[in-house]
Amino acid sequence: MTTMDRPLRVALLSYRSKPHCGGQGIYLRHLSRELSALGHHVEVLSGQPYPELEPGPVLHRLPSLDLYRDDDPFRTPHLREYRDWIDVLEVASMWTAAFPEPLTFSLRALRELRSRHGSFDIVHDNQVLGYGILGIRRLGLPLVTSIHHPISVDRRIELRAARLRSKLAKWRFYSFVRMQSRVARRVGDIITVSESSRRDICADFKVAADRVHVIPLGVDTRLFHPRAVARTPGQIVAVASADSPMKGVAVLLHAVAKLATERDVRLTVVSKPTHGGPTERLVGELALGDRVRFVHGISDDQLAELLASAEIAVVPSLYEGFSLPAVEHMASGTALVVSRTGALPEVVGEAAVQVPPGDAEALAAALRGLHDSPQWRGKLGEAAWRRVQERFAWPAVAKATQGRYAAAVARHAAAGGPHPAAMKGA
């Protein structure tokens, strides 16, 4: 790995950075902290929802119209909220059922970087992949891009699950994927989180394999670790977007419904389902109202305590490019069941039970076996904690990412671009 001989001024871009769920905001928080600890000056440029950063990095807000906020999705902004033509484009795209945030954030980010020419030595794009990102290289800035997994996978799974009348709307919503594919082929180095994601990026986005580099994600073991307290009997936990077919919550609910006829179990899902939406309806249809609860908006400390209090954790996804929740469950020493899909087998190794994705019967059988065997749960929890300590640590992620920065800066200098100046007062 190439090392840096001087600290860098890093612009880290993310169009949305939800702090407590969804991998992008969590990735930003930990990576920016550890890059700062290495001596780099890190500025996070983000749209809403904004990340919660730890001491060290600086947050620079690039506000959108926040058209998809949790409490008022697909809202129509008041005329006084419009600031420029990018806002008009954002609303017009939403009205035609498209998802504009990657494109419009990339245009705002390009404008900001152009106005602050000379403020940064390298730009790290956290899966924005909007057309504005292509302009960053024309500013003379080295560029590194993270793609956690190609959203084309989400699109395939969502379209398969959609009913006929909603397929067109889903196709239109995911129209930004074509843009992301085009941009991915034209940016420089790409960082991804697993060999599975690397294969999917190369296949779906037609990116040359030698441009894609694997750096696994880490887990914050200051928070997520086994606790010296008794676990809650029969408690199962999952951290998954409740209404996304890709996350497999419906499969998990069917499995829990089968298990609940024979065992005293309770399921907690860290997510907020849409009121009256498909997940809430399914809970009612399966008569699980007194067996399932959904929690959201909890702090990191509360989440860590919840994960360490459960007897069994589940990642029932139909696909994962990595799965930070899986690693957080493992770090908590909780016996884990995952779908045998995407990067999950690569992440968990022998430290979790693997079942076929989408198979509620197999999932129920795995849950039943773990529920009935404290010894098996204990062995899996110990193996999971060992695997986390050996493989998944944020300082190592930051050092490997620094190596990609160094390679991008060196290549930029060799091509005749200006070499980054030493940062003053970092």
C-alpha positions in Angstrom: 0.0 0.0 0.0 1.3 3.5 -0.9 1.5 5.8 2.1 1.0 9.5 2.2 4.0 11.7 3.0 1.8 14.7 3.9 -1.7 15.2 5.1 -4.4 15.9 2.4 -7.4 18.1 2.2 -10.3 15.7 1.5 -13.7 16.6 0.2 -16.0 13.6 1.0 -19.3 13.8 -1.0 -22.6 12.1 -0.2 -26.1 13.1 -1.5 -27.8 11.7 1.6 -26.3 10.6 4.8 -28.9 9.2 7.2 -27.0 8.8 10.5 -28.5 5.7 12.1 -29.7 3.5 9.3 -28.6 2.9 5.7 -24.9 2.3 5.1 -23.9 5.6 3.5 -24.3 7.8 6.6 -22.6 5.3 8.9 -19.7 4.9 6.4 -19.3 8.6 6.3 -19.2 9.0 10.1 -16.6 6.4 10.8 -14.4 6.9 7.7 -14.3 10.7 8.2 -13.3 10.2 11.8 -10.5 7.8 11.1 -9.2 9.8 8.2 -9.0 12.8 10.5 -7.2 10.7 13.0 -4.6 10.0 10.4 -3.9 13.7 10.1 -6.0 14.6 7.0 -8.4 17.6 6.9 -11.7 16.1 6.0 -14.7 18.1 4.9 -18.0 16.2 4.4 -20.3 17.8 1.8 -23.8 16.3 2.2 -27.4 16.8 1.4 -30.3 16.0 3.7 -30.6 13.9 5.8 -27.3 15.2 7.2 -24.8 12.9 8.9 -23.8 13.1 12.6 -20.1 13.5 12.5 -17.7 12.9 15.4 -14.9 15.4 16.4 -12.3 15.9 13.6 -14.1 16.2 10.3 -16.1 19.2 9.3 -19.7 19.1 7.9 -20.6 21.4 5.0 -24.3 21.3 4.2 -25.4 21.4 0.6 -29.2 21.5 1.1 -31.6 20.1 -1.4 -35.4 20.7 -1.2 -35.5 17.5 0.9 -38.4 16.1 -1.2 -38.2 12.7 0.4 -38.1 13.6 4.1 -39.5 10.9 6.4 -42.3 13.0 7.8 -43.4 14.5 4.4 -42.3 12.4 1.4 -43.0 13.6 -2.2 -43.9 17.1 -0.9 -44.5 20.1 -3.1 -42.2 23.0 -2.0 -43.6 26.5 -1.5 -42.5 29.0 -4.2 -40.3 30.8 -1.7 -38.2 27.7 -1.2 -36.8 27.7 -4.7 -33.3 29.1 -4.9 -32.1 28.3 -8.4 -32.6 26.2 -11.6 -31.3 23.1 -9.8 -34.2 23.2 -7.4 -36.6 23.5 -10.3 -35.0 20.5 -12.0 -35.3 18.6 -8.7 -39.0 19.2 -8.4 -39.7 18.6 -12.1 -38.0 15.3 -12.0 -39.9 14.2 -8.9 -43.2 15.2 -10.6 -42.3 12.8 -13.4 -41.7 10.0 -10.9 -37.9 10.1 -11.2 -35.5 10.2 -8.3 -33.4 13.3 -8.9 -31.1 13.5 -5.8 -27.9 11.9 -7.2 -28.0 14.2 -10.2 -29.0 17.4 -8.4 -26.6 16.9 -5.5 -23.7 16.3 -8.0 -24.5 19.6 -9.7 -24.5 21.4 -6.3 -21.3 19.8 -5.3 -19.6 20.7 -8.6 -20.7 24.3 -8.1 -19.3 24.4 -4.6 -16.0 22.8 -5.6 -15.7 25.2 -8.5 -16.2 28.2 -6.2 -13.6 26.9 -3.8 -10.9 26.1 -6.3 -7.7 25.2 -4.4 -9.4 24.2 -1.2 -9.0 20.4 -1.6 -6.4 18.0 -2.8 -8.7 15.1 -3.5 -12.4 14.4 -3.8 -14.0 11.2 -2.6 -17.5 10.5 -4.1 -19.6 8.3 -1.9 -21.8 6.7 -4.5 -23.3 9.9 -5.9 -22.3 9.1 -9.5 -24.3 12.0 -10.9 -23.2 13.8 -14.1 -21.8 16.7 -12.1 -19.1 14.3 -10.7 -17.6 14.2 -14.2 -17.0 17.9 -14.0 -14.8 17.5 -10.9 -12.0 15.9 -12.8 -12.2 18.8 -15.3 -11.4 21.1 -12.3 -8.1 19.3 -12.0 -8.9 17.4 -8.9 -8.0 13.7 -8.3 -11.1 11.6 -7.7 -11.9 8.4 -5.9 -15.4 6.9 -5.9 -17.1 4.5 -3.5 -19.7 2.1 -4.9 -21.1 0.0 -2.1 -23.0 -2.0 -4.7 -24.6 -1.1 -8.0 -28.2 0.1 -7.5 -29.1 -1.9 -10.6 -29.4 -4.9 -8.3 -32.0 -3.0 -6.2 -33.9 -2.2 -9.4 -34.1 -5.8 -10.5 -35.3 -7.0 -7.1 -37.9 -4.2 -6.8 -39.2 -4.8 -10.3 -39.6 -8.5 -9.7 -41.6 -7.8 -6.5 -43.7 -5.0 -8.0 -47.2 -5.6 -9.3 -47.9 -4.8 -12.9 -49.5 -1.4 -12.3 -46.5 -0.2 -10.3 -43.7 -1.6 -12.5 -43.7 1.5 -14.7 -43.4 3.8 -11.7 -40.6 1.7 -10.2 -38.8 1.7 -13.6 -39.1 5.5 -13.8 -37.9 6.0 -10.1 -34.7 3.9 -10.9 -34.0 5.8 -14.1 -31.0 7.4 -12.4 -29.2 4.0 -12.5 -28.4 4.5 -16.2 -26.7 7.8 -15.3 -24.7 6.1 -12.5 -23.6 3.4 -14.9 -22.3 5.9 -17.4 -20.5 8.0 -14.7 -18.9 4.9 -13.1 -17.2 4.0 -16.4 -15.7 7.5 -16.6 -14.5 8.2 -13.1 -11.1 7.1 -11.8 -10.4 4.6 -9.0 -13.5 2.8 -7.6 -13.6 1.5 -4.0 -16.1 -1.2 -3.1 -16.8 -3.3 0.0 -16.6 -6.9 -1.1 -15.6 -9.2 -4.0 -19.3 -9.8 -4.6 -19.9 -6.1 -5.2 -16.8 -5.9 -7.3 -18.2 -8.6 -9.6 -21.6 -6.9 -9.8 -20.1 -3.5 -10.5 -18.0 -4.9 -13.4 -21.0 -6.9 -14.8 -23.8 -4.3 -14.4 -21.9 -1.0 -14.9 -19.3 -2.5 -17.4 -16.4 -1.2 -15.4 -12.9 -2.6 -16.0 -12.0 -5.0 -13.2 -8.5 -3.4 -12.6 -10.2 -0.1 -11.6 -12.2 -1.6 -8.8 -10.5 -2.1 -5.4 -12.0 -4.0 -2.4 -11.8 -2.4 1.0 -14.2 -4.1 3.5 -16.1 -1.9 5.9 -15.5 -1.7 9.6 -17.5 -1.7 12.8 -17.3 0.5 15.8 -16.4 -1.9 18.6 -16.5 0.9 21.1 -20.2 0.6 20.8 -20.9 -2.8 19.3 -19.5 -5.6 21.6 -20.8 -8.4 23.8 -22.2 -7.3 27.1 -22.0 -9.0 30.5 -25.8 -9.0 30.9 -28.3 -11.7 30.3 -30.0 -11.7 26.9 -33.8 -11.4 26.5 -35.3 -14.9 26.1 -36.9 -15.5 22.8 -35.8 -12.1 21.4 -35.0 -11.8 17.7 -33.7 -8.6 16.1 -33.2 -7.3 12.6 -32.0 -4.0 11.2 -33.6 -3.6 7.8 -35.6 -1.1 5.8 -39.1 -2.4 6.5 -40.7 -1.7 3.1 -37.9 -2.5 0.7 -38.4 -6.0 -0.9 -34.6 -6.3 -1.2 -34.2 -6.4 2.6 -36.4 -9.4 3.0 -38.5 -8.3 6.0 -41.6 -9.9 4.5 -39.8 -13.3 4.4 -38.7 -12.7 8.1 -42.3 -12.0 9.2 -43.5 -15.2 7.5 -40.7 -17.2 9.3 -41.5 -15.6 12.6 -45.2 -16.4 12.2 -44.4 -20.1 11.6 -42.1 -20.1 14.7 -44.6 -18.2 16.9 -47.1 -21.1 16.7 -44.6 -23.3 18.6 -42.2 -21.1 20.5 -42.4 -18.0 22.6 -40.5 -15.5 20.4 -40.6 -11.8 19.9 -39.2 -9.8 16.9 -37.8 -6.3 17.0 -37.1 -4.6 13.6 -35.1 -1.4 13.6 -37.0 0.5 10.9 -40.1 2.6 10.3 -42.6 1.0 8.1 -45.0 3.1 6.0 -48.2 3.7 7.9 -50.8 1.4 6.3 -48.1 0.1 3.9 -47.4 -3.5 2.9 -45.3 -4.4 5.9 -47.9 -3.1 8.4 -50.6 -5.0 6.5 -48.6 -8.2 6.5 -48.1 -8.0 10.3 -51.9 -7.8 10.6 -52.5 -10.6 8.2 -50.1 -12.9 10.0 -51.6 -11.9 13.4 -48.2 -10.8 14.7 -49.3 -7.6 16.3 -48.2 -8.7 19.8 -45.1 -10.5 18.6 -43.4 -7.8 16.4 -42.4 -4.2 17.2 -40.7 -1.6 15.0 -38.3 0.9 16.5 -36.7 3.9 14.8 -34.9 7.1 15.7 -32.9 5.4 18.5 -29.4 6.5 19.5 -26.3 4.6 18.7 -26.0 3.5 22.3 -29.6 2.3 22.3 -29.1 0.4 19.1 -25.9 -1.3 20.5 -27.7 -2.3 23.7 -30.6 -3.7 21.6 -28.4 -5.8 19.4 -26.4 -7.2 22.4 -29.7 -8.0 24.3 -31.1 -10.3 21.6 -30.6 -14.1 21.5 -30.8 -14.2 17.7 -30.1 -11.7 14.9 -31.3 -12.0 11.3 -30.2 -10.4 8.0 -32.9 -11.8 5.7 -32.0 -9.7 2.6 -32.4 -10.9 -1.0 -29.1 -9.2 -1.8 -26.4 -7.3 0.1 -23.3 -5.7 -1.2 -21.7 -5.9 2.2 -24.2 -5.4 5.2 -23.0 -3.3 8.0 -25.8 -4.6 10.2 -24.4 -8.1 9.8 -21.1 -7.0 11.2 -22.7 -5.0 14.0 -24.7 -8.1 15.0 -21.4 -10.2 14.9 -19.6 -7.6 17.0 -22.4 -7.8 19.6 -21.7 -11.5 19.9 -25.2 -12.4 18.8 -26.0 -15.6 17.1 -26.7 -14.6 13.5 -28.8 -16.0 10.6 -28.2 -14.5 7.1 -29.3 -15.2 3.6 -26.8 -17.0 1.4 -26.7 -14.2 -1.2 -24.5 -11.3 -2.4 -21.6 -10.6 -0.1 -23.2 -12.1 3.0 -21.4 -15.4 2.9 -18.1 -13.6 2.3 -18.7 -11.3 5.3 -19.9 -13.9 7.9 -17.8 -16.9 6.9 -18.5 -19.8 9.3 -19.7 -17.4 12.0 -23.4 -17.4 11.1 -26.1 -19.8 9.9 -26.8 -19.3 6.1 -30.2 -20.0 4.5 -31.4 -19.6 0.9 -32.7 -16.1 0.3 -36.5 -15.7 0.2 -37.1 -19.1 1.8 -39.3 -18.5 4.9 -39.4 -22.3 5.7 -35.6 -22.6 5.9 -35.3 -19.4 7.9 -37.9 -20.6 10.4 -36.0 -23.9 10.7 -32.8 -22.0 11.4 -34.5 -19.8 14.0 -36.1 -22.8 15.7 -32.7 -24.6 15.9 -31.0 -21.6 17.5 -33.9 -20.8 19.8 -33.7 -24.4 21.2 -29.9 -24.5 21.6 -28.1 -22.1 23.9 -24.9 -23.9 23.3 -25.1 -23.4 19.5 -26.0 -19.7 20.0 -23.0 -19.3 22.3 -20.5 -20.9 19.9 -21.8 -18.8 17.0 -21.6 -15.6 19.1 -18.0 -16.3 20.1 -17.0 -17.1 16.5 -18.6 -13.9 15.3 -16.8 -11.7 17.8 -13.5 -13.3 16.9 -14.1 -12.7 13.2 -14.9 -9.0 13.7 -11.7 -8.5 15.7 -9.6 -10.2 13.0 -11.2 -8.6 9.9 -13.4 -5.5 10.4 -11.9 -2.4 12.0 -12.4 1.3 10.9 -8.8 2.3 11.4 -7.8 -0.3 8.9 -10.5 0.9 6.4 -9.1 4.4 6.7 -5.5 3.4 6.1 -6.5 1.3 3.0 -8.6 4.3 1.7 -5.6 6.6 2.3 -3.7 4.2 0.1 -6.2 4.7 -2.7 -6.0 8.4 -2.3 -2.2 8.3 -2.6 -2.4 6.2 -5.8 -5.0 8.7 -7.3 -2.9 11.7 -6.4 0.3 10.1 -7.8 -1.4 9.2 -11.0 -2.8 12.7 -11.3 0.7 14.2 -10.8 2.2 11.8 -13.4 -0.4 12.9 -15.9 0.7 16.5 -15.5 -1.8 17.7 -12.9 -0.6 19.9 -10.0 0.7 17.9 -6.9 -1.3 18.6 -3.7 0.3 21.2 -1.6 1.0 20.4 2.0 -2.0 21.4 4.1 -1.4 24.2 6.6 -2.2 23.6 10.2 -3.8 20.2 9.8 
